[in-house]
Structures are given as C-alpha cells and as structure tokens.
Amino acid sequence: MQRRQIVKGLAASSLLLAAGGVSAPLWATSDTSLDVIIIGAGLAGLTSAEYLKNLGYKVLLLEARDRVGGRILSLNTQPNSPEAGALQIGQGYGMMRTFAQRLGLPLVPLGNYATQNIFVINGQRIQAADWPTHGSNHLPEADKHTLPSSLYFQALGKGPQYALPSDWASEKYAHLDIPLRQYFKQQNLSDEALRLIDSNLNALSLQGLSAADAFYRLSLARIGGRGAHRIEGGNSRFTQALASNLQGVINTKKVVSRINHGGEKVIVGCEDGSEYRAKRTIITTPFSTLKDVELTGGIRAFKHRAINEAVYTPVTQVHFAVKKQADVAALEATNLWTDNALGRVFSQMNNKGQLTYLTSWVNGKQAQALDNLSAKDAIATVSAALAKYCPALKGKVEVVHHQSWSNERFSKGAYIQFAPGQVQTLVPHMACIEGKLHFAGEHTEFMYSGMESAIVSGLRAAQEVTERL
C-alpha cells in the first residue's frame, strides 16, 4: 500500500506541475548538458518525460518509430478509430483517467459490440444454446454445460486468490510457478478442456505460462471492476496529447543500438550514427527488443536473464470493414469464438444495430502460426476462415488492417508473460536500477495492469531519477 501512496503523490505533483504550480530549478536553465535520456515514447516514456520536464530537468526522448504511442495504435483512417493496440481503460485505471481529464480527453464506452456469441469447434458452427448436447462437444459430462469461452475462468476461479496482485512473487506462492497446464492437470481438467483453453489463451500456451502469472492476471481483473472505456476518437489521442506537451524533447526515428553506462555519463548510440550523453537514462522499451541493444557498463545476472529470457505474447489481428454497398441490415452481428486460425472475432455495430466492423483477434500458438506466414498469406488464411464460417459476409467485407505485434520490430509481442519458474526468479528484478539505468513499462509494474501499469511505472522511474540527480 505504501507504493500506491507514493504513486498518488506523483500524480498530484504531475498535475500541479502541468498547471505551472512549481517553477523549474534555476540551475536547469543554464546547464546545456542533458540530465536524462528516455528511450521509448510509449505511455511510460511520455509520462516520465513530462514529469521530469515540468520539474525543469533537461530531457531527451528517443523513439524508434516515426510515431509516438508504442503499443497504443488507433486506426484513425477508419470510422470510430478502432484500436489495433491497447484497447481498454478499465474502471481501476485511476491514474490514466486523471490524466485524461487533465488533458481534456473525454472517455466513451469501449464500443457497441455484439452480445450474441457463436462457437466454431472442430469445424462446426455452434449456437451457445446447442453446445451442451452438440456432437462436437467432447468435454466430460460434468463440463458439457460450460461454454468453451468460460472454461479458463471457471478453472482459475476455483484456485487461490492473492491478497494483493504483487503477492504473486512471494515465497508463499512459489508452488504456483509451474506450467499452467500442469496446474490444470492437477485439478483434473480433461485433455479436451485443455485443448479448448489453449486455442484462445491470452499467452503463448498453457505449457509456456506460469500458473502464478495466470492467477496474477485474474487478481488484477477482480480488483479492476466491471466496465471499460476508451478515449473518444481513439486511444492514440492520449499519447498524442502527452507528446504535444513535449515539444523539442521527442526525437523520432531514433533506433537505439547501444547503451554504455560505465562512465561518468550514460552514452546512447543510435543506428543512424547519432550519439547522446546524459546523467541518467530511463529505458521503457520491451525487453523483447532491448535484448538486441548492446549494453555495456555492468548489468547484474538476474537483470541480464530477464532481458534475454522475457517472453512476449503473440497477438495478430485482421480488421474488416463492411463495404458501404453491402446491405448491412441483412447481416447479423455476432461474435465468434473459434478453435482455429480465426481466433475470436469481435463484431461492432452502429447506432442502428447494423454490422459495420469486425476484428479477428488471434493469440498464442494460432498467432504464431500466422506470423510464420507472409502478411499476404496470413490475411488470406484469416479471410478464408471468416468466409467459411460466416458465409453471409462473403464479398461484403474488406480487409483494412493487419497487425502482427510479434513481427513488429519495436515490440516483438503484445505484452509480457512469465514462463514457469520466471515469477520467482525474474519478476523481483524487472524494475531494479542498474547503475545509471532505470527501467519502466508495463513489464516492470505489477500492482496494476495494461496502460495503467505503464503510466505508474513511468512516474516511478522519474521519481527514482530525481532522487539521484
């Protein structure tokens, strides 16, 4: 709880500074050298940069992409700006909601999604009401009435509950740092239940995910409350608004290739030959990409392992818009839950209840298989599956976006997951300071989830820097 109070204080300070309530230190105006280099202009990098800039520190923010936002990506060329990246602002995202209010960004409901679900199991399209007695339902008798989409949470719900999400790395729960598949087998889940869960798991696989991690995510969901929102006009407006307060600080298309923190100052070198020096550096990039950066100056063994062994969940999406000439009134808006390459299909409607947009969201092994194809073939595979299991849509939708977060050079995955054994060994070291290097990002903050954890981590790292400058 102490950490939460610190973060609340940081938020208050950040809001006060943005309003001009604190003046910059006098020395900052005359010092021409950089105080802090921040690597990565996602939520963590932007919030830490704004906080430090408002305190008067000389900050440089380096971003490899040609845009800010990191894994927040709104498709602004499409009506209603659907999200290809970070999707929802949960009820428990107090920090992000406070920032949104300060930035003048209204929140709106997540979207007008269909409520009806249809399942595609073993090649058969099945209505939810028909599932218990359907021939493709190979679950044991006791589980036949459980929908495939409910098996995972039903099984987890019978397990332990952490008092706080951060308890997941305590010795008390060391016995859970095993493959989730192994844990479920201990609970006598059937092979068919495991197969169905694995087909749409928000992780690489049941075998590759620590059970301690799974219960941690569930604990976050429990305290987050029901209901979610997004920024009106797309979540990218949030990072763009933060960036607008950092004129002259952000430098895009700067791919960092080496970091040396062994001398008096940190030296950051980029692929284009540019080089920068500062007293401290905050690294917010995912460890999946940081492992490609040459780090010199000393990194402790466990942090080195964390950087090199971190696992990021594959997520691939194909977005479909309903063609304007289609008779959308005749198209039924339903969500699909499948055990094939189509993954889950989320259907959105307009205010008249007409189908307007679909997103095929594929995780884990299914996403990995698509990622091994060319983008053209991956799109064709998903499109063919959609046409097969939703024949009414054939010829009436068009692909407007394909997103492979694993194949995206500067992410190499959608979000971090922890493999069996990593919760006890690596989690305690994810945020640890290494010399003059500080670390932020959703992979370093474990009292919150998603975008909220990124913001909190950015403020935490910024405070660490101010205590040492």
C-alpha positions, -999 to 999 in steps of 0.1 A, spaced: 0 0 0 29 23 6 38 22 -31 3 33 -40 6 63 -18 39 72 -35 23 70 -69 -7 91 -58 18 117 -47 35 116 -80 2 120 -99 -7 150 -78 27 165 -84 25 159 -121 -9 176 -123 4 206 -103 35 209 -124 15 209 -156 -6 237 -142 25 257 -136 24 253 -98 61 246 -94 89 265 -111 119 249 -127 152 248 -107 174 278 -116 203 256 -125 184 239 -152 182 269 -174 219 274 -176 231 238 -179 234 228 -216 240 191 -209 212 165 -208 201 153 -174 180 123 -186 176 103 -218 144 84 -221 142 55 -246 108 48 -260 78 72 -265 51 49 -253 30 57 -222 58 51 -198 83 72 -217 59 101 -223 47 103 -187 82 101 -172 94 127 -198 66 151 -190 71 148 -152 109 154 -155 105 183 -180 80 200 -157 105 198 -129 130 217 -150 153 188 -160 168 187 -195 152 156 -211 156 139 -245 131 113 -255 143 89 -282 117 69 -302 125 43 -328 92 46 -347 80 75 -367 52 80 -343 46 81 -305 24 57 -286 43 24 -287 17 -4 -285 -12 21 -285 -24 23 -321 -57 37 -332 -67 32 -368 -77 68 -374 -84 62 -411 -114 41 -402 -147 53 -388 -147 55 -350 -109 49 -350 -108 12 -339 -79 0 -318 -51 -22 -331 -32 -19 -299 -41 -12 -262 -78 -14 -261 -95 -6 -228 -93 18 -199 -105 -2 -170 -125 11 -141 -94 6 -119 -73 29 -142 -74 58 -118 -42 74 -129 -50 72 -166 -85 86 -160 -70 115 -141 -45 122 -168 -73 121 -195 -93 146 -175 -64 169 -172 -56 166 -209 -93 173 -218 -99 139 -234 -134 126 -228 -139 89 -221 -165 69 -240 -178 33 -237 -155 8 -252 -177 1 -282 -210 -11 -295 -201 -47 -297 -224 -76 -305 -237 -95 -275 -245 -128 -292 -217 -154 -294 -213 -183 -318 -187 -210 -314 -167 -228 -341 -154 -260 -327 -139 -289 -348 -151 -271 -379 -187 -269 -368 -206 -236 -362 -225 -240 -330 -250 -218 -312 -244 -213 -275 -277 -230 -266 -268 -261 -286 -233 -266 -272 -242 -289 -242 -257 -315 -265 -237 -309 -297 -217 -337 -313 -185 -316 -313 -187 -312 -275 -162 -338 -263 -159 -325 -227 -166 -348 -198 -202 -350 -187 -196 -326 -157 -183 -299 -180 -206 -302 -210 -227 -272 -200 -197 -250 -197 -191 -229 -228 -156 -231 -243 -150 -194 -236 -158 -200 -199 -136 -230 -192 -105 -210 -184 -120 -186 -159 -141 -213 -143 -109 -234 -137 -90 -204 -124 -118 -193 -102 -115 -224 -81 -79 -216 -73 -61 -193 -48 -66 -156 -46 -38 -131 -38 -45 -105 -11 -26 -81 -34 -16 -87 -70 20 -81 -61 18 -112 -38 23 -135 -68 61 -134 -65 61 -142 -27 75 -175 -15 40 -184 -2 30 -189 -39 62 -205 -52 44 -238 -57 23 -220 -84 54 -211 -105 48 -241 -127 33 -246 -161 -4 -237 -161 -11 -268 -180 5 -288 -152 -16 -270 -126 -48 -276 -145 -39 -313 -149 -35 -314 -111 -71 -301 -109 -82 -329 -132 -91 -309 -162 -97 -330 -193 -74 -330 -223 -103 -316 -244 -108 -287 -219 -71 -280 -221 -72 -280 -259 -100 -256 -260 -85 -233 -234 -51 -233 -253 -68 -223 -285 -76 -188 -273 -53 -183 -244 -40 -147 -238 -5 -161 -237 18 -183 -258 5 -216 -244 -7 -233 -213 27 -251 -211 46 -218 -215 27 -198 -190 33 -198 -152 2 -206 -132 14 -178 -108 11 -154 -137 -24 -166 -146 -36 -160 -111 -20 -126 -110 -39 -115 -141 -71 -128 -126 -65 -108 -94 -60 -77 -115 -93 -83 -133 -111 -88 -100 -100 -55 -84 -104 -36 -117 -142 -36 -116 -167 -41 -144 -169 -19 -174 -143 -2 -195 -138 29 -216 -116 43 -243 -105 78 -253 -131 95 -276 -116 94 -311 -91 66 -302 -66 59 -275 -38 73 -297 -52 108 -289 -40 102 -253 -3 97 -263 -5 124 -289 -18 149 -262 11 139 -239 35 144 -268 22 178 -276 34 189 -241 69 177 -250 78 200 -280 116 199 -286 120 169 -263 109 140 -286 132 127 -313 116 100 -336 132 75 -360 160 71 -335 167 33 -332 189 28 -302 217 3 -308 240 7 -278 239 20 -243 271 24 -222 266 35 -186 300 26 -173 315 61 -173 306 95 -158 276 97 -181 254 73 -200 262 72 -237 233 62 -260 242 54 -296 217 51 -325 217 32 -358 220 64 -377 253 72 -361 240 98 -337 251 97 -301 238 113 -269 251 117 -233 232 122 -201 235 118 -164 208 91 -162 187 70 -187 152 56 -184 146 25 -206 110 19 -214 113 -4 -244 101 -40 -240 128 -65 -230 119 -84 -262 136 -56 -282 161 -44 -255 179 -78 -259 190 -65 -293 207 -34 -278 244 -36 -268 245 -29 -231 279 -21 -215 288 -8 -181 276 -37 -160 242 -55 -157 236 -79 -128 230 -115 -137 193 -117 -130 185 -85 -149 206 -98 -178 185 -130 -177 152 -110 -175 162 -91 -206 173 -121 -226 146 -146 -214 115 -124 -213 85 -139 -232 60 -117 -250 26 -129 -261 20 -132 -299 -11 -113 -310 -22 -110 -346 -52 -91 -358 -70 -87 -391 -95 -59 -393 -125 -60 -416 -148 -31 -426 -183 -38 -440 -184 -25 -475 -206 6 -480 -225 -10 -507 -234 -40 -486 -269 -43 -472 -257 -43 -436 -293 -45 -423 -293 -81 -435 -260 -90 -418 -263 -104 -383 -239 -90 -358 -224 -119 -338 -191 -126 -321 -172 -158 -329 -151 -179 -306 -132 -205 -326 -105 -232 -321 -89 -223 -354 -69 -196 -371 -98 -172 -369 -93 -169 -332 -120 -146 -317 -140 -123 -340 -155 -92 -323 -183 -75 -342 -192 -39 -339 -224 -22 -348 -236 13 -355 -264 31 -335 -290 13 -357 -277 -21 -347 -262 -27 -381 -229 -46 -385 -201 -22 -395 -167 -36 -384 -151 -69 -374 -118 -77 -357 -102 -112 -358 -81 -113 -327 -57 -143 -326 -34 -152 -297 -7 -176 -288 1 -206 -309 -25 -197 -335 -10 -162 -338 25 -178 -340 14 -199 -370 0 -168 -388 32 -149 -380 53 -175 -398 34 -167 -430 38 -136 -451 14 -108 -443 -5 -115 -475 -9 -152 -467 -18 -145 -431 -46 -122 -442 -58 -148 -468 -59 -175 -442 -80 -155 -418 -102 -141 -446 -109 -177 -459 -119 -188 -424 -142 -159 -420 -159 -166 -453 -162 -203 -444 -178 -198 -410 -197 -166 -418 -209 -172 -454 -233 -142 -452 -203 -119 -451 -186 -133 -482 -180 -104 -506 -193 -79 -481 -163 -71 -461 -128 -58 -469 -95 -60 -450 -85 -26 -438 -56 -35 -414 -33 -64 -405 -14 -62 -372 12 -87 -361 27 -74 -328 53 -102 -328 66 -93 -363 66 -56 -354 103 -48 -349 100 -25 -320 76 -46 -299 81 -83 -308 50 -92 -289 19 -76 -275 26 -78 -238 49 -97 -214 40 -130 -199 61 -151 -175 71 -186 -182 72 -213 -155 100 -205 -130 103 -169 -140 79 -154 -115 102 -164 -86 135 -157 -103 129 -128 -127 99 -107 -115 117 -92 -85 144 -78 -108 124 -64 -137 123 -28 -123 157 -28 -105 180 1 -112 213 -9 -128 239 18 -122 226 49 -141 199 29 -159 163 30 -148 135 8 -162 99 15 -169 70 0 -189 41 -24 -182 67 -52 -177 81 -35 -146 50 -26 -126 28 -53 -110 2 -36 -89 -17 -25 -120 -24 -38 -155 -21 -26 -191 -19 11 -198 -22 20 -161 9 0 -152 28 18 -179 19 52 -166 26 42 -130 60 28 -140 69 59 -159 62 81 -128 80 57 -105 112 57 -127 110 95 -129 110 98 -92 139 74 -89 159 97 -113 151 129 -93 163 112 -61 197 106 -77 203 137 -97 
